[in-house]
Amino acid sequence: MTAGLIAGVQTAPPPPQRRGKRPAWLYAAIALAALLVVSAVRTLAGATDLTSGGTVQAALTAAVPLAMAALAGMWSERAGVTNIGLEGMMVLGTFGAGYAGYQWGPWAGVVFGLLLGVIGGVLHAVATVTFGVDHIISGVAINLLAPGAALFLSKLYFTRAPGGGQKQSPPLSDVTRITIPGLSDGLGTVEAKHWFFVSDVAGLLRGLVTQVSLLTVLAVLLVAGSAWVLWRTPFGLRLRSCGEAPIAAESLGVNVYKYKYLAVIASGAFSGLGGAFLAISSGQFRDGQTGGRGFIGLAAMIFGNWRPGGLATGATLFGYTDALALRGSAAVHALLLLLGIALLVVAVMQYRRGARVLASVAAVLGALFALWYFLSDQVPTELVGAAPYVVTLLVLGLAAQRLRVPKAVGEPYRRGQGK
């Protein structure tokens, strides 16, 4: 009898083991391996621009606006509000920097661009949080209204300004740039030797200590600060709970509306800051200056799994490929081999995860890009400008598969549902 009862008892399966946090040394090892591969490709192809200090500086300049857009999307979506209006908010930031920057200096332009981005965030928050408008519709509306408003104001204020025009502001002065004297020159000497790996490390470090904009330093601090605020403070826990389970959060006393508003307003501020950086770093506001960077920032956010470190990696990837495109056909030709190797690595990763179809696609594309490199001497000029977008699309699309989307993002929420 007892044996029968025991036999009839079904033992519950053990809970699935959660993957532990990866140690810091693993990320350092991955970065070291990547740098070794880039150094080998640079030596094989003779493309010194792959790791030059100038390329690193250009990559930082291109990556910062994308990182700010991605950070803006992360703040908003972690609170449950989808924000595809980042592009429009960045446009407002570029105009704000152009309007205030030429009159009162670059830092006034940064502040005014940020404030105009906040206005865009407030509009999105009022529409989605208070009135319950579909998040996508509200974001599209901002993306349509902001460029028109910026162009109208540009014609109104810049047409008669010295050096301005209907679609551009007068020239803007840049913010202070930092160079570490002595160290920059010494690293430049080592970089010029073109030694394997050593010169590549020197070029990377020289780009990080030479003519670094204070806005770049500010962007790094904002990414690190966002990670601390959202994952290490009670405020961040409450904000993220609004994007995961707003009804449960409200039942525990969290003011969901307040946290959604704060998150979307912060999203607008980060977008405006990214637009302001874009205008100031290029020396003036121009119509159409953002060039879709708000949408690329969204892609970087998704690639980064809605986390600061991941989105910074995605933004850096695009910034690096964009910098190589500016260097010309020779650098982009070497990028073909780098892309082929990267896709083969992605194929191995996806195969180990059991994604056989994705692994096959990545392997075939990687082999084709490597073959293209070995069978050609240069990339057609018409394709050089498209290289950053192609690389970003392939790597982000094939590598980012284990995504953890906030559960309640984009879902309508009305106050009182948790009572």
N, C-alpha and C positions, 0 to 999 in steps of 0.2 A: 504493500500500500504506500509506504513512505517512498519507495523507489519510484513508484508510478507518479507520485506528486512531484518528486524531484525532476523526473524526466519531462513532466508537462510544463515546467517552468521555463520560460524563454528568457535567456540572458540578453539584456540590452547591449547592443554593440557599443564599444567605447567611443567617446566623442572624438571627432577628427582633431588631429594635432594641428595647432596653429603654427604657422611658420614664424620662427623667432626673428627678431630684428637682426639684420645683417650687420656684422662688425665693421668698424671704420676701416680696418686694414684691408678688407675686401674691396672697398671702393678705391682705396689708394692703389691696390694691385691692378685693378681694372684700368685706372687712369695711366699707370706706368706702362701697362701692356699697349694701350692705345697710342701713347706717345712713341713707344718703340716701333710700332707699325708705321706711324706717320714718318718717323725718321728714316726708316728703311725705304719707304716710297719716295721720300725726298732725295735720298741718295741715288736710288735707281733712276728716277726721272730727271734729276738735276734741276728740279723746281724749287729753288731756294725760298720762294714766296710762301711755301706751305707752312713754314714755322718762323717766318721773319717777324721781327718786332713790329714792323708796320702793319702786317696782316693781323696781328693780335690786337693792335690799337683799333684798326678798322672793324674787327669783329666785335669788340666791346661797344663801339659806337652803334653798330647795327643791332646788337642784342638787347641793349637797355630798353628801348621803346617796346620791344616784343615782351620782355620780361615784365614790364609794368602792365601791359595789357593782359598778360596771362595771370599776373597777381590780382588784377582787378576782377577778372572772371572767377578766380578761385574764391575770393572773399564773398562775392555775390552768390555763387552757387553753393558754397558751404552753408549759407543761410537759407537755401532752398529757392532762390530766385535766379532763373536763367537770364543771362545778360548777353545777348548778341548785339547790343547797341554800343559795344566797346569802340567800334570804328568811329561812330558818330561822336562819341565823347572825346576820342583822341583828336578829331577834327576841331572840336571846340577848343581843346587845349593848344593846338597849333596856332589858331587865330589869337587866343588870349596872349600867348607868348609874343606873337608878332605885334599886337596892339600895344601892350605895356612895355615890351622889351626895347623898342626903338625910342620910346619916350623917357623911360625911367631906369633902364638898365636890365641886364639879363635876369637878375634875381626877382625883380618886379614882374618880368615876363613869366617866370616859373610860378610865382604865386598866383598871378591872374589866370594863367592857363589851368592851374589846379582848381581855382574857384569856378571857372566855366565848366570844367569836368564835373565838379560837384553839382552844378545846376542840372546838367544832364542826368546825373545819378538821382537827384531829387525827383525829376520828372518821371523817370522810370519807376522809382519807388512808389510815387503817388498812384501811377497808373496800375501797377501790378499788385501792390500790397493793399492800398486803400480801396481802390475801385475794382480790383479783381480782373483787370484786363489780361488777356492771354500774354504770357511773357514774350513769346516770339513776335507777336504783332507789335507790342510796345517797342521792342528792340529794333525791329525793322523801321518803325516810324521815326525813331531817333536817328537811325542811319540815313534816312531820306531827308529829314528836316535839317540836320546839323550842317551838311555841306552847303545846302542852299542858304542857310542863315550866315554861314561864314563867308560865302561869296558875296552876298548882299552887303554885309558889313565891311568887307574888304574894298568893294567899290565905293562905299560911303566914306571910309576913313583914309584909304591909302592912295587913292587916285591922284590927289594933289600933293601928297607928302613927298619930300625929296628922296629920290631913289625908289619910290614905291610905284605901284601900278594898280590896275583893276583887279589883278589876280595875285598880287604879291605885296609884301610889306617892304618898307625900307630895310636896309641891312641892319642886322642885330649883332651886338658884341657878344663874345663868348664868356662863359664863367671861367673862373680861375682853374688852371690845369697844374697838376703836381708832377714834378720830376725829381727823383732822388739823385742829386749830383754825385759824381764819382761812380756810383754803382751802375747807373745807366751806361756811362761810357765804357766801363770795364766789361759789362755784359755784351756791349756792341762789338768790342774787340774779339771776344771769344766767338760770338755769332759769325763774324766775318771769316773765321777759319774754316767753317763748313765741316767740322768734325762730326762724325756719326754720334748721334744722341746728345753729346755734350753741347754742341752748338745749337741744337734744337731746344734744349732746356734753357740755354742762355737767351735765345730769341724769344721764347715764351715769357721768361721773367723780365726781359727788357721791355716788352710790350706792356707789362703790368706795372712798371715803375717809371714809365716815360710818358709825359703829357697826358696823364690820367685826369679826366674831368671830375670836378667835385660832384657833379650830378651822377656820375658813374658810382662814386663812393656812396652817395646817398641811396642809389638804387640797391646796392649790395646790402646796406644796412636795413633797408625796408624789407627785403626778402627775408633776411635773418630775423628781423623783428616780427614779421608776420608769422613765421614758424613758431616763435616763442609765445606770442600772444594767443594764437589759435590753439596751440597744443600744450601750453604750460600754465595757463591761467584759467580761473573760473569763468571769466568773461568769454574766453574762446570756447570753453566747453558748452556754455549756454548757447552761443551763436551757432556752433556746429549741431547742437541738438535741434535747432529750428530747421535745419536742412535734412535731418534724419527722421525725426518724429515730432513734428510741431504740436500735435494734439497731446502727446504724452508730456512734452515740455511745458505746455500751458497748464496741464493738470498739476504740475509740480511748482507752479507759481512763476514761471518764466514769462515775461512780457514779449511774446513772439513778434508782435508788430514792431516793437522798439528795436529788437535785434535785427530784424530784416531791414528796417530803414537804415540803421547804422551800417550794415554790411553793404547795401547798395550805394549809399552815399560814399563810403570808403572806396567802393569799386569805381565810381565816377572820378574821385580824386586821383586814384592811381592812373586811370586812363588819361585824364587831363595832364598829369605829370609826364606820362609817356609822350603825349603830343607836344608838350612844351619842350622836352628834351630834343625831340626830332627837329623842331623849328630852330632852336638855339644852336644845336650842333651843326646844322646846315647853313646857318648865317642869315636866314630870313624865313618868313611864312610864305608858302606858295599854295595855290589852289590844287587840291588833289595830292597833297604832300604825303598823306598817310599810306597811300598805295595798298590798301587792304591789310595793313599790319595788325589791325584789331582782330581780324579773322585768323591770321596766322598765330596771334597770341592765344586765341581760343584753342587752336590745334596744339600749341605747346602746353597749354593747361591740361588738356585731355591726355596727351602723351605723358605728362608728369603725374597723372593719376590724382589730380586735384591736391598736390602737395608742393610746397615751395621749392624743395631741392630738385624735384623732377621737372617742374616747369622751367626752372633756371637752366637745366641741362638742355631742354628742348629749344629755348630761346638762344642759347649759346651755339647750338648746332646750326640753326639758321643763320645767325650772325656770322659764323665762321665761313659758311658756304657763300654768303653774300659778299664777304670781304674777298674771297678768292675770285669771285666773278668780276669784282672791280680790278683785280690784278691782271686780268687778261686771259687769253686763250691757253697759254702754256700752263698756268696754274689750274685751270679748269680741266685740262687734259690729264694732269696728274690726279685730279679729283676723281676721274673715272675709275682709276685703279683703287683708290681709297674706298669709293662707293661699292665696287665689286667685292672687296674684302669684307666690308661691313655687312653687306647682304649675305655673304656666305656664313659669317658669324651668327647673324640673325636666323639663318636657316638651321644651323646646328641647335640654337636655343629653342626654336619652335619645334624641332623634331624631338628633342628631349622632353618637351611638355606634352607631346602627343598630337600636336597640330601638324599632321602630315601634309595637308594641302598647302598651308601657308609656308611650310618648310620647303616644299617643292617649288613654289612660286619664287620665294626668295633665292633659292639656289640657282634656278634658271636665270633670273635677272642678274644675279651676281656674276655668273659665268659670262653672260652677254656683255656686261659692262667691262669686265676684265679683258674679254676678247676684243672689244671696241678699242680699248687702250693700246693693246699690242699690235693691232692691225692699222692704226692711224698715227699720224704725227701731230695733229691738232684738232680742236673742236671747232666746227663752223661758227663764225662770228654771231650768226643769228641765234644760236643755241646758248651762247655764253650767259646772256642775261636771264635765261630761264633755268639755269643750273641750280640756284638756291631753292627754287620752288619744287623742282623735280626731286632733288635729294631729300628735302623735308617731307614731301609726300610719301616717298618710298620708305624711308627709314621710320618715320612716325607711324605710317599705316601698317607696316609689317611687324614692327617691334612692339607696339603698344597693344597688347591683347588682354592682359589680366587687369582690367579696369574695375575700380570700385567707385561707382557713381553715388553721390549722396542720394539716399532713398527717396526723399520728398522733393527733389529739385524739380521745378517747373509745375508742381501740383498746386491747385488753388487751395487757399486756406482762409477761413473766416474766423474772426474772433468769437470765442465762446464754444468752439467745438470740443474743447477739452473739459468742459464743465458739465 
